[in-house]
Amino acid sequence: MRTIALGSSSLQVPVVAVGCMRINGLDKQEAERFVQTSLEAGANFFDHADIYGGGTCEEIFADAVQMSPAVREKLILQSKCGIRKGMFDFSKEHILSSVDAILQRLRTDYLDVLLLHRPDTLVEPEEVAAAFDQLESSGKVRHFGVSNQNPNQIQLLKKYVKQPLVANQLQLSITNTTMIDQGFNVNMENEAAVNRDGSILDFCRLHDITIQPWSPFQYGFFEGVFLGSDKFPELNKQIDEVAEAHGVSNTTIAIAWLLRHPAGMQPVTGTMNIERLLDCCRAADVQLSREEWYAIYRAAGNILP
C-alpha cells in the first residue's frame, strides 16, 4: 500500500484508511477475517470513534485483531471524541475521560491519532490545549487533528494548541464536492460559487493538514450510494468506462478519483464487504488522467464555468 505523511507529522500512513463504524454488524469470525484482510492488503490504518456502536465497535475491533503488544506495533489507530447525546463537548474533562475509555476498549496504551469529532460551539480552546498537553505528555495520544471544521475554527484552536493538527476529516465524494465546486466558480453568481466552508480545501493544503474524506461513496447526507444508482446514470456510465479502461472496478475508480487530487487525501472507507475493501485498496495503484478526473466530475452534474 502506498503511504503518505499524515499532515506535517513524520507518521507514514496508507493512502486508504479503514473505517470501522459498521464493524458491529459483523459476527466474530467475519470481523476477524475483515481485519486480517485489511492488514494483508497493507491497510493498517483503522479509523474509530467513541460513538460508533456506542463504543462496541472499538471492543469488537480489539477482539477481532486479537490485540496484544506485538499486534499493536503493526497498527495505526485513530479515534474521535466530542459527540455526546444531544450535544458536543470539547471540555478538558470530557476529552480526557473519552480517551481513557477508548484506550480501554481498544486494549492499547496509546492512540496514534485523536480527532475532535464535529465542532463544539461552546469550546474553550484553552481547555482543549490543556487536554492535548496532558494526553501527549502521558503518551496516550501521539498526534492530534479535527473533524468537520472550517479554517477559522482550526485557527482558533491553533492559537492555543501547541501540537500540530495533522488531519481534518470532511465529507467528500464525487457527488459531494462543495469544497471543490466553489474553487471553480470564483466571482460567479451561480449556486456553485457559494463558499460554504471558508475554502477549507485550500486552507488544509496551505497548512499541511491531511483531508480524510468520509462517506466517499455516499450522496447527500447518508441518502445512499451513488455507484449503481439510477439517480446518477451519466455518472455511472462514465465511471464504468474509466474502470474498464483501467481494468478495475467502479469502487476502485471512486476512490482513485479522490486520490488523484494533489491535496494528498486519505479517504476513509466504510464498507464491511471484503471484496469492496480490496477494491478500495487497489485505488492506491491507479492514477487517473486529468481528462478522466474532469470527465467524472462533469458527469456528476457539475458545470465548469
GUFIVO-635357 format. One record per residue (C-alpha): residue number from 1; residue in one letter; z, y, x. Coordinates in Angstrom, 3 decimals. Example, Ala and Ser with C-alpha at 12.3 -4.5 7.8 and 13.67 -1.06 7.14 Angstrom:
% residues 2
<pt pos="1" code="A" pz="7.800" py="-4.500" px="12.300"/>
<pt pos="2" code="S" pz="7.140" py="-1.060" px="13.670"/>
//
This chain:
% residues 305
<pt pos="1" code="M" pz="0.000" py="0.000" px="0.000"/>
<pt pos="2" code="R" pz="-0.980" py="3.405" px="1.328"/>
<pt pos="3" code="T" pz="2.006" py="5.725" px="1.820"/>
<pt pos="4" code="I" pz="2.679" py="9.445" px="1.824"/>
<pt pos="5" code="A" pz="5.623" py="11.572" px="2.881"/>
<pt pos="6" code="L" pz="7.803" py="12.466" px="-0.106"/>
<pt pos="7" code="G" pz="7.758" py="16.243" px="-0.169"/>
<pt pos="8" code="S" pz="8.929" py="17.807" px="3.071"/>
<pt pos="9" code="S" pz="11.063" py="14.782" px="3.952"/>
<pt pos="10" code="S" pz="10.405" py="12.083" px="6.530"/>
<pt pos="11" code="L" pz="10.649" py="9.428" px="3.821"/>
<pt pos="12" code="Q" pz="7.386" py="7.497" px="3.581"/>
<pt pos="13" code="V" pz="6.755" py="6.210" px="0.064"/>
<pt pos="14" code="P" pz="3.979" py="4.186" px="-1.599"/>
<pt pos="15" code="V" pz="1.462" py="6.362" px="-3.431"/>
<pt pos="16" code="V" pz="2.263" py="4.430" px="-6.615"/>
<pt pos="17" code="A" pz="5.844" py="4.368" px="-7.944"/>
<pt pos="18" code="V" pz="7.029" py="1.600" px="-10.255"/>
<pt pos="19" code="G" pz="8.712" py="2.986" px="-13.370"/>
<pt pos="20" code="C" pz="11.486" py="0.786" px="-14.753"/>
<pt pos="21" code="M" pz="12.080" py="2.454" px="-18.120"/>
<pt pos="22" code="R" pz="10.916" py="-0.625" px="-20.057"/>
<pt pos="23" code="I" pz="12.279" py="-3.402" px="-17.871"/>
<pt pos="24" code="N" pz="14.915" py="-4.153" px="-20.520"/>
<pt pos="25" code="G" pz="12.073" py="-5.519" px="-22.629"/>
<pt pos="26" code="L" pz="11.658" py="-8.451" px="-20.218"/>
<pt pos="27" code="D" pz="13.729" py="-11.601" px="-20.060"/>
<pt pos="28" code="K" pz="15.399" py="-12.568" px="-16.784"/>
<pt pos="29" code="Q" pz="12.536" py="-14.681" px="-15.481"/>
<pt pos="30" code="E" pz="9.929" py="-12.095" px="-16.428"/>
<pt pos="31" code="A" pz="11.920" py="-9.307" px="-14.772"/>
<pt pos="32" code="E" pz="12.254" py="-11.335" px="-11.578"/>
<pt pos="33" code="R" pz="8.538" py="-12.045" px="-11.497"/>
<pt pos="34" code="F" pz="7.696" py="-8.391" px="-12.187"/>
<pt pos="35" code="V" pz="9.866" py="-7.071" px="-9.364"/>
<pt pos="36" code="Q" pz="8.691" py="-9.712" px="-6.915"/>
<pt pos="37" code="T" pz="5.056" py="-8.972" px="-7.717"/>
<pt pos="38" code="S" pz="5.688" py="-5.262" px="-7.123"/>
<pt pos="39" code="L" pz="7.181" py="-5.946" px="-3.722"/>
<pt pos="40" code="E" pz="4.380" py="-8.288" px="-2.725"/>
<pt pos="41" code="A" pz="1.894" py="-5.535" px="-3.608"/>
<pt pos="42" code="G" pz="3.729" py="-3.079" px="-1.371"/>
<pt pos="43" code="A" pz="5.050" py="-1.108" px="-4.346"/>
<pt pos="44" code="N" pz="8.677" py="-0.949" px="-3.256"/>
<pt pos="45" code="F" pz="9.465" py="2.478" px="-4.757"/>
<pt pos="46" code="F" pz="11.293" py="1.979" px="-8.064"/>
<pt pos="47" code="D" pz="11.959" py="4.850" px="-10.460"/>
<pt pos="48" code="H" pz="15.021" py="4.686" px="-12.729"/>
<pt pos="49" code="A" pz="17.131" py="6.998" px="-14.899"/>
<pt pos="50" code="D" pz="20.644" py="6.589" px="-16.191"/>
<pt pos="51" code="I" pz="19.416" py="6.883" px="-19.791"/>
<pt pos="52" code="Y" pz="16.839" py="4.103" px="-19.564"/>
<pt pos="53" code="G" pz="18.127" py="1.400" px="-21.857"/>
<pt pos="54" code="G" pz="21.472" py="3.179" px="-21.858"/>
<pt pos="55" code="G" pz="21.899" py="2.069" px="-18.249"/>
<pt pos="56" code="T" pz="20.900" py="-1.545" px="-18.853"/>
<pt pos="57" code="C" pz="17.552" py="-1.100" px="-17.094"/>
<pt pos="58" code="E" pz="19.309" py="-0.471" px="-13.782"/>
<pt pos="59" code="E" pz="21.518" py="-3.507" px="-14.284"/>
<pt pos="60" code="I" pz="18.568" py="-5.724" px="-15.190"/>
<pt pos="61" code="F" pz="16.669" py="-4.493" px="-12.134"/>
<pt pos="62" code="A" pz="19.588" py="-5.250" px="-9.800"/>
<pt pos="63" code="D" pz="19.808" py="-8.771" px="-11.211"/>
<pt pos="64" code="A" pz="16.041" py="-9.272" px="-11.038"/>
<pt pos="65" code="V" pz="15.779" py="-8.222" px="-7.413"/>
<pt pos="66" code="Q" pz="18.943" py="-10.200" px="-6.548"/>
<pt pos="67" code="M" pz="20.399" py="-7.148" px="-4.901"/>
<pt pos="68" code="S" pz="22.032" py="-7.646" px="-1.506"/>
<pt pos="69" code="P" pz="22.207" py="-5.576" px="1.682"/>
<pt pos="70" code="A" pz="19.165" py="-7.390" px="3.064"/>
<pt pos="71" code="V" pz="17.172" py="-6.814" px="-0.131"/>
<pt pos="72" code="R" pz="18.288" py="-3.179" px="-0.351"/>
<pt pos="73" code="E" pz="16.701" py="-2.410" px="3.016"/>
<pt pos="74" code="K" pz="13.299" py="-3.313" px="1.560"/>
<pt pos="75" code="L" pz="13.618" py="-0.981" px="-1.438"/>
<pt pos="76" code="I" pz="13.226" py="2.725" px="-2.117"/>
<pt pos="77" code="L" pz="15.309" py="3.575" px="-5.167"/>
<pt pos="78" code="Q" pz="15.089" py="6.743" px="-7.210"/>
<pt pos="79" code="S" pz="17.118" py="7.556" px="-10.299"/>
<pt pos="80" code="K" pz="17.670" py="10.544" px="-12.537"/>
<pt pos="81" code="C" pz="20.619" py="12.088" px="-14.342"/>
<pt pos="82" code="G" pz="21.388" py="15.069" px="-16.551"/>
<pt pos="83" code="I" pz="20.412" py="13.926" px="-20.041"/>
<pt pos="84" code="R" pz="23.271" py="13.263" px="-22.430"/>
<pt pos="85" code="K" pz="23.197" py="12.589" px="-26.161"/>
<pt pos="86" code="G" pz="22.154" py="15.834" px="-27.833"/>
<pt pos="87" code="M" pz="22.370" py="17.903" px="-24.670"/>
<pt pos="88" code="F" pz="21.571" py="18.319" px="-20.985"/>
<pt pos="89" code="D" pz="24.294" py="18.502" px="-18.348"/>
<pt pos="90" code="F" pz="23.889" py="19.633" px="-14.727"/>
<pt pos="91" code="S" pz="27.596" py="20.218" px="-14.173"/>
<pt pos="92" code="K" pz="29.075" py="19.039" px="-10.892"/>
<pt pos="93" code="E" pz="31.375" py="16.632" px="-12.694"/>
<pt pos="94" code="H" pz="28.557" py="15.024" px="-14.665"/>
<pt pos="95" code="I" pz="26.199" py="14.706" px="-11.688"/>
<pt pos="96" code="L" pz="28.873" py="13.058" px="-9.542"/>
<pt pos="97" code="S" pz="30.066" py="10.670" px="-12.247"/>
<pt pos="98" code="S" pz="26.467" py="9.805" px="-13.158"/>
<pt pos="99" code="V" pz="25.581" py="8.885" px="-9.585"/>
<pt pos="100" code="D" pz="28.679" py="6.697" px="-9.244"/>
<pt pos="101" code="A" pz="27.693" py="4.839" px="-12.403"/>
<pt pos="102" code="I" pz="24.071" py="4.497" px="-11.261"/>
<pt pos="103" code="L" pz="25.146" py="3.052" px="-7.915"/>
<pt pos="104" code="Q" pz="27.445" py="0.582" px="-9.641"/>
<pt pos="105" code="R" pz="24.695" py="-0.604" px="-11.981"/>
<pt pos="106" code="L" pz="22.126" py="-0.889" px="-9.177"/>
<pt pos="107" code="R" pz="24.715" py="-2.579" px="-6.929"/>
<pt pos="108" code="T" pz="23.971" py="-0.322" px="-3.987"/>
<pt pos="109" code="D" pz="25.852" py="2.214" px="-1.878"/>
<pt pos="110" code="Y" pz="23.150" py="4.872" px="-1.959"/>
<pt pos="111" code="L" pz="20.082" py="6.254" px="-3.691"/>
<pt pos="112" code="D" pz="17.074" py="7.240" px="-1.667"/>
<pt pos="113" code="V" pz="16.226" py="9.948" px="-4.216"/>
<pt pos="114" code="L" pz="18.134" py="11.614" px="-7.068"/>
<pt pos="115" code="L" pz="16.269" py="13.780" px="-9.570"/>
<pt pos="116" code="L" pz="17.749" py="16.172" px="-12.108"/>
<pt pos="117" code="H" pz="16.320" py="14.947" px="-15.405"/>
<pt pos="118" code="R" pz="14.916" py="17.831" px="-17.526"/>
<pt pos="119" code="P" pz="16.245" py="21.400" px="-17.232"/>
<pt pos="120" code="D" pz="19.713" py="22.360" px="-18.425"/>
<pt pos="121" code="T" pz="19.682" py="25.984" px="-19.621"/>
<pt pos="122" code="L" pz="23.454" py="26.125" px="-19.023"/>
<pt pos="123" code="V" pz="23.021" py="25.107" px="-15.391"/>
<pt pos="124" code="E" pz="25.266" py="26.805" px="-12.881"/>
<pt pos="125" code="P" pz="23.314" py="26.279" px="-9.661"/>
<pt pos="126" code="E" pz="26.423" py="26.689" px="-7.545"/>
<pt pos="127" code="E" pz="27.775" py="23.516" px="-9.206"/>
<pt pos="128" code="V" pz="24.556" py="21.635" px="-8.534"/>
<pt pos="129" code="A" pz="24.746" py="22.721" px="-4.888"/>
<pt pos="130" code="A" pz="28.346" py="21.540" px="-4.614"/>
<pt pos="131" code="A" pz="27.444" py="18.193" px="-6.174"/>
<pt pos="132" code="F" pz="24.456" py="17.712" px="-3.864"/>
<pt pos="133" code="D" pz="26.554" py="18.599" px="-0.804"/>
<pt pos="134" code="Q" pz="29.186" py="16.047" px="-1.763"/>
<pt pos="135" code="L" pz="26.614" py="13.355" px="-2.513"/>
<pt pos="136" code="E" pz="24.828" py="13.978" px="0.774"/>
<pt pos="137" code="S" pz="27.956" py="14.087" px="2.929"/>
<pt pos="138" code="S" pz="29.275" py="10.887" px="1.343"/>
<pt pos="139" code="G" pz="25.968" py="9.131" px="1.960"/>
<pt pos="140" code="K" pz="25.481" py="8.352" px="-1.716"/>
<pt pos="141" code="V" pz="22.154" py="10.245" px="-2.001"/>
<pt pos="142" code="R" pz="19.663" py="10.869" px="0.794"/>
<pt pos="143" code="H" pz="17.041" py="13.066" px="-0.913"/>
<pt pos="144" code="F" pz="17.006" py="15.289" px="-3.984"/>
<pt pos="145" code="G" pz="14.496" py="16.570" px="-6.495"/>
<pt pos="146" code="V" pz="13.920" py="17.638" px="-10.082"/>
<pt pos="147" code="S" pz="12.009" py="16.585" px="-13.155"/>
<pt pos="148" code="N" pz="10.072" py="18.692" px="-15.669"/>
<pt pos="149" code="Q" pz="10.970" py="22.010" px="-14.035"/>
<pt pos="150" code="N" pz="8.888" py="25.147" px="-13.607"/>
<pt pos="151" code="P" pz="8.714" py="27.320" px="-10.464"/>
<pt pos="152" code="N" pz="11.439" py="29.796" px="-11.379"/>
<pt pos="153" code="Q" pz="13.845" py="27.038" px="-12.374"/>
<pt pos="154" code="I" pz="13.257" py="25.423" px="-8.998"/>
<pt pos="155" code="Q" pz="13.622" py="28.750" px="-7.192"/>
<pt pos="156" code="L" pz="16.934" py="29.351" px="-8.918"/>
<pt pos="157" code="L" pz="18.223" py="26.013" px="-7.649"/>
<pt pos="158" code="K" pz="16.829" py="26.625" px="-4.172"/>
<pt pos="159" code="K" pz="18.796" py="29.882" px="-3.961"/>
<pt pos="160" code="Y" pz="21.990" py="27.792" px="-3.803"/>
<pt pos="161" code="V" pz="20.974" py="24.226" px="-2.929"/>
<pt pos="162" code="K" pz="20.511" py="23.738" px="0.803"/>
<pt pos="163" code="Q" pz="18.806" py="20.342" px="0.593"/>
<pt pos="164" code="P" pz="15.003" py="20.336" px="0.234"/>
<pt pos="165" code="L" pz="13.809" py="19.493" px="-3.273"/>
<pt pos="166" code="V" pz="11.228" py="16.849" px="-2.431"/>
<pt pos="167" code="A" pz="9.847" py="15.809" px="-5.839"/>
<pt pos="168" code="N" pz="9.148" py="17.135" px="-9.313"/>
<pt pos="169" code="Q" pz="8.401" py="14.557" px="-11.993"/>
<pt pos="170" code="L" pz="5.969" py="16.042" px="-14.543"/>
<pt pos="171" code="Q" pz="3.851" py="14.746" px="-17.392"/>
<pt pos="172" code="L" pz="0.249" py="14.445" px="-16.247"/>
<pt pos="173" code="S" pz="-2.626" py="12.195" px="-17.222"/>
<pt pos="174" code="I" pz="-6.363" py="12.505" px="-17.773"/>
<pt pos="175" code="T" pz="-5.626" py="13.659" px="-21.329"/>
<pt pos="176" code="N" pz="-2.578" py="15.824" px="-20.478"/>
<pt pos="177" code="T" pz="-3.908" py="18.301" px="-17.948"/>
<pt pos="178" code="T" pz="-2.438" py="21.684" px="-18.840"/>
<pt pos="179" code="M" pz="-1.257" py="22.251" px="-15.260"/>
<pt pos="180" code="I" pz="-4.859" py="21.776" px="-14.105"/>
<pt pos="181" code="D" pz="-6.652" py="23.498" px="-17.019"/>
<pt pos="182" code="Q" pz="-5.236" py="26.966" px="-16.536"/>
<pt pos="183" code="G" pz="-6.312" py="26.949" px="-12.895"/>
<pt pos="184" code="F" pz="-9.933" py="26.646" px="-14.035"/>
<pt pos="185" code="N" pz="-9.587" py="29.323" px="-16.697"/>
<pt pos="186" code="V" pz="-8.018" py="32.243" px="-14.849"/>
<pt pos="187" code="N" pz="-8.683" py="35.564" px="-16.597"/>
<pt pos="188" code="M" pz="-10.183" py="33.831" px="-19.622"/>
<pt pos="189" code="E" pz="-9.227" py="34.347" px="-23.273"/>
<pt pos="190" code="N" pz="-9.503" py="30.716" px="-24.339"/>
<pt pos="191" code="E" pz="-6.669" py="28.289" px="-25.081"/>
<pt pos="192" code="A" pz="-7.038" py="26.535" px="-21.746"/>
<pt pos="193" code="A" pz="-6.228" py="29.796" px="-19.932"/>
<pt pos="194" code="V" pz="-2.651" py="29.825" px="-21.236"/>
<pt pos="195" code="N" pz="-0.274" py="29.381" px="-18.308"/>
<pt pos="196" code="R" pz="2.347" py="27.101" px="-19.790"/>
<pt pos="197" code="D" pz="4.242" py="26.083" px="-16.675"/>
<pt pos="198" code="G" pz="4.196" py="29.022" px="-14.258"/>
<pt pos="199" code="S" pz="1.463" py="27.439" px="-12.102"/>
<pt pos="200" code="I" pz="3.705" py="24.533" px="-11.179"/>
<pt pos="201" code="L" pz="0.841" py="22.620" px="-9.568"/>
<pt pos="202" code="D" pz="0.150" py="25.346" px="-7.029"/>
<pt pos="203" code="F" pz="3.864" py="26.017" px="-6.566"/>
<pt pos="204" code="C" pz="4.594" py="22.404" px="-5.643"/>
<pt pos="205" code="R" pz="1.718" py="22.347" px="-3.187"/>
<pt pos="206" code="L" pz="2.875" py="25.588" px="-1.580"/>
<pt pos="207" code="H" pz="6.453" py="24.344" px="-1.235"/>
<pt pos="208" code="D" pz="5.774" py="20.731" px="-0.191"/>
<pt pos="209" code="I" pz="7.148" py="19.196" px="-3.376"/>
<pt pos="210" code="T" pz="5.552" py="15.903" px="-4.389"/>
<pt pos="211" code="I" pz="4.462" py="15.803" px="-8.019"/>
<pt pos="212" code="Q" pz="5.264" py="12.472" px="-9.656"/>
<pt pos="213" code="P" pz="3.074" py="12.204" px="-12.787"/>
<pt pos="214" code="W" pz="4.830" py="10.339" px="-15.597"/>
<pt pos="215" code="S" pz="3.087" py="8.669" px="-18.543"/>
<pt pos="216" code="P" pz="-0.235" py="8.523" px="-16.634"/>
<pt pos="217" code="F" pz="-1.876" py="6.551" px="-19.472"/>
<pt pos="218" code="Q" pz="-0.434" py="8.403" px="-22.464"/>
<pt pos="219" code="Y" pz="-1.973" py="11.144" px="-24.570"/>
<pt pos="220" code="G" pz="0.250" py="13.668" px="-26.311"/>
<pt pos="221" code="F" pz="3.967" py="13.054" px="-26.101"/>
<pt pos="222" code="F" pz="4.085" py="9.239" px="-26.257"/>
<pt pos="223" code="E" pz="1.443" py="9.188" px="-29.014"/>
<pt pos="224" code="G" pz="-0.434" py="6.302" px="-27.464"/>
<pt pos="225" code="V" pz="-2.542" py="5.080" px="-24.559"/>
<pt pos="226" code="F" pz="-5.963" py="6.701" px="-24.168"/>
<pt pos="227" code="L" pz="-7.554" py="3.695" px="-22.447"/>
<pt pos="228" code="G" pz="-9.461" py="1.728" px="-25.038"/>
<pt pos="229" code="S" pz="-8.539" py="4.167" px="-27.801"/>
<pt pos="230" code="D" pz="-11.232" py="5.018" px="-30.341"/>
<pt pos="231" code="K" pz="-9.904" py="8.586" px="-30.271"/>
<pt pos="232" code="F" pz="-11.491" py="9.045" px="-26.834"/>
<pt pos="233" code="P" pz="-14.904" py="7.321" px="-26.940"/>
<pt pos="234" code="E" pz="-16.639" py="9.575" px="-24.410"/>
<pt pos="235" code="L" pz="-13.723" py="9.426" px="-22.011"/>
<pt pos="236" code="N" pz="-13.514" py="5.644" px="-22.130"/>
<pt pos="237" code="K" pz="-17.274" py="5.337" px="-21.670"/>
<pt pos="238" code="Q" pz="-17.099" py="7.500" px="-18.560"/>
<pt pos="239" code="I" pz="-14.053" py="5.739" px="-17.134"/>
<pt pos="240" code="D" pz="-15.678" py="2.349" px="-17.716"/>
<pt pos="241" code="E" pz="-18.834" py="3.462" px="-15.904"/>
<pt pos="242" code="V" pz="-16.833" py="4.632" px="-12.904"/>
<pt pos="243" code="A" pz="-14.740" py="1.457" px="-12.978"/>
<pt pos="244" code="E" pz="-17.872" py="-0.677" px="-12.936"/>
<pt pos="245" code="A" pz="-19.282" py="1.303" px="-10.033"/>
<pt pos="246" code="H" pz="-16.135" py="0.646" px="-8.003"/>
<pt pos="247" code="G" pz="-15.655" py="-2.928" px="-9.178"/>
<pt pos="248" code="V" pz="-12.192" py="-2.264" px="-10.596"/>
<pt pos="249" code="S" pz="-10.513" py="-1.940" px="-14.000"/>
<pt pos="250" code="N" pz="-10.218" py="1.170" px="-16.157"/>
<pt pos="251" code="T" pz="-6.476" py="1.145" px="-15.412"/>
<pt pos="252" code="T" pz="-7.215" py="1.469" px="-11.721"/>
<pt pos="253" code="I" pz="-9.529" py="4.419" px="-12.322"/>
<pt pos="254" code="A" pz="-6.941" py="6.258" px="-14.442"/>
<pt pos="255" code="I" pz="-4.503" py="6.143" px="-11.522"/>
<pt pos="256" code="A" pz="-7.185" py="6.791" px="-8.906"/>
<pt pos="257" code="W" pz="-8.118" py="9.962" px="-10.817"/>
<pt pos="258" code="L" pz="-4.605" py="11.303" px="-10.224"/>
<pt pos="259" code="L" pz="-4.546" py="10.157" px="-6.601"/>
<pt pos="260" code="R" pz="-7.858" py="11.940" px="-5.928"/>
<pt pos="261" code="H" pz="-6.182" py="15.314" px="-6.361"/>
<pt pos="262" code="P" pz="-5.374" py="16.821" px="-2.941"/>
<pt pos="263" code="A" pz="-1.838" py="17.684" px="-4.039"/>
<pt pos="264" code="G" pz="-0.855" py="14.192" px="-2.848"/>
<pt pos="265" code="M" pz="0.731" py="12.992" px="-6.070"/>
<pt pos="266" code="Q" pz="2.747" py="9.820" px="-6.627"/>
<pt pos="267" code="P" pz="2.057" py="8.513" px="-10.161"/>
<pt pos="268" code="V" pz="4.886" py="6.631" px="-11.865"/>
<pt pos="269" code="T" pz="3.667" py="3.567" px="-13.736"/>
<pt pos="270" code="G" pz="5.377" py="2.465" px="-16.918"/>
<pt pos="271" code="T" pz="3.772" py="-0.889" px="-17.587"/>
<pt pos="272" code="M" pz="5.692" py="-4.151" px="-17.521"/>
<pt pos="273" code="N" pz="2.444" py="-6.122" px="-17.547"/>
<pt pos="274" code="I" pz="1.949" py="-7.653" px="-14.113"/>
<pt pos="275" code="E" pz="-1.849" py="-7.515" px="-14.152"/>
<pt pos="276" code="R" pz="-1.836" py="-3.851" px="-15.165"/>
<pt pos="277" code="L" pz="0.740" py="-3.126" px="-12.474"/>
<pt pos="278" code="L" pz="-1.519" py="-4.729" px="-9.869"/>
<pt pos="279" code="D" pz="-4.440" py="-2.703" px="-11.221"/>
<pt pos="280" code="C" pz="-2.350" py="0.439" px="-10.740"/>
<pt pos="281" code="C" pz="-1.596" py="-0.576" px="-7.159"/>
<pt pos="282" code="R" pz="-5.294" py="-1.156" px="-6.432"/>
<pt pos="283" code="A" pz="-5.889" py="2.535" px="-7.085"/>
<pt pos="284" code="A" pz="-4.404" py="3.249" px="-3.656"/>
<pt pos="285" code="D" pz="-7.632" py="1.902" px="-2.150"/>
<pt pos="286" code="V" pz="-10.083" py="3.678" px="-4.487"/>
<pt pos="287" code="Q" pz="-11.441" py="7.089" px="-3.567"/>
<pt pos="288" code="L" pz="-13.263" py="8.822" px="-6.402"/>
<pt pos="289" code="S" pz="-16.051" py="11.216" px="-5.547"/>
<pt pos="290" code="R" pz="-15.851" py="14.839" px="-6.608"/>
<pt pos="291" code="E" pz="-18.639" py="14.115" px="-9.109"/>
<pt pos="292" code="E" pz="-16.722" py="11.184" px="-10.615"/>
<pt pos="293" code="W" pz="-13.478" py="13.164" px="-10.886"/>
<pt pos="294" code="Y" pz="-15.143" py="16.063" px="-12.686"/>
<pt pos="295" code="A" pz="-17.156" py="13.773" px="-14.953"/>
<pt pos="296" code="I" pz="-13.947" py="12.111" px="-16.148"/>
<pt pos="297" code="Y" pz="-12.240" py="15.484" px="-16.600"/>
<pt pos="298" code="R" pz="-15.114" py="16.776" px="-18.755"/>
<pt pos="299" code="A" pz="-15.329" py="13.531" px="-20.737"/>
<pt pos="300" code="A" pz="-11.723" py="14.074" px="-21.818"/>
<pt pos="301" code="G" pz="-12.957" py="17.092" px="-23.763"/>
<pt pos="302" code="N" pz="-12.372" py="19.764" px="-21.137"/>
<pt pos="303" code="I" pz="-14.958" py="22.515" px="-20.801"/>
<pt pos="304" code="L" pz="-15.487" py="24.180" px="-17.459"/>
<pt pos="305" code="P" pz="-15.874" py="27.988" px="-17.709"/>
//
